[in-house]
């Protein structure tokens, strides 16, 4: 019986993912929060079944009951806490919240398989971040002056990144981390949020050339601080978010072409200046000629994905430990090897649906600040996914950035949860505005009826 469960569980996991994906697609055109509730309920069922199938496989294979306790806490994080979130804020998108929970669950399943100690740390940080994030929609709705503090966001971000440049610790050749009270974190991850607030605030006021130029100067200071810290992956994400958001705000594609040109020039310059960039490009161009050296990581990643096939080898049957930094840079390869190409494609599809939900939200908001905040978050999120998946599959050179919610990294998962909470705050703001307008219309109709009755 145990053998049958472990053999067929991988099919159940993938099928549950695609049922979850199908429900998410059906919910995409629905704007009404009440209409989305039945779809969100179905999502929760499939998410529960997917996690149950994965952890019953892990427990049977390892014969270690402690994984059940971890599974219990994961269910609380991905199923109970979202219900509390939705109860506190009736106007949020429960569908998007469930999509985030699924991505967190996938990451936890992979981390449980790779390193239990890291999985526990990741779960604790995710749970704390989720609880803290419940305050963010309230801040978005009640402190409307946040849209007026663009220069403060910019100065804060620049000062923090410059401080890391001077005083930060070197990790894997880049000066990107701080350690306080034994806790190591990466400030460039958290500064993504203030950076988006700064861009949205500046561009909401005007999209004139002068305004774009001033915004570009301040954005460039963020990017240069990251470049000098050798955090080139984050620098590329910051730069792309600026270019894409300016293009959206101004409706001028010339900025996109100028940004592409400037980015290409910067990539060539980075290739000439930084040794590790040349190594990554060399590994991307011809990893097979350097399979025992520069090309070892990417070739092991490609081997792992090819072994997985459509349905994967099954949880616990792969050899992800053969890939250096598998829990961060190459988590997509580990997922594809053991859970299959179909599963990995489904996860990418869920990420794309998250992006589409954010873009759709941006299109329904009239206030420029919140519109650009939602659009900027969407652009930054999807571009980071492109860099991670593209690097791990040899589509582009490796950039060393994490896959949101799935890769190991406390700062990364905390920032991702907070960013999605900001989006939920904008959903709540839109819901409250709709409720207010509906109430005003009802009062007007009531007054009109009373006047007719008196007449």
Secondary structure, 3 states (H helix, E strand, C coil): CHHHHHHHHHHHHHHHHHHHHHHHHHHHCCCCHHHHHHHHHHHHHHHHHHHHHHHHHHHHHHCCCHHHHHHHHHHHHHHHHHHHHHHHCCCCCHHHHHHHHHHHHHHHHHHHHHCHHHHHHHHHHHHHHHHHHCCHHHHHHHCHHHHHCHHHHHHHHHHHHHHHHHHCEEECCEEEEEEECCEEECHHHHHHHHHHHHHHHHHHHCCCHHHHHHHHHHHHHHHHHHHHCCCHHHHHHHHHHHHHHHHHHHCCCHHHHHHHHHHHHHHHHHHHHCHHHHHHHHHHHCHHHHCCCCCHHHHHHHHHHHHHCCCCCCCCCCCHHHCCCCCCCCHHHHHHHHHHHHHHHHHHHHHHHHHHHHHHHHHHCCCHHHHHHHHHHHHHHHHHHHHHHHHHCCCCCCCCCCCCCCCCCHHHHHHHHHHHHHHHHHHHHHHHHHHHHHHHHHHHHHHHHHHHHHC
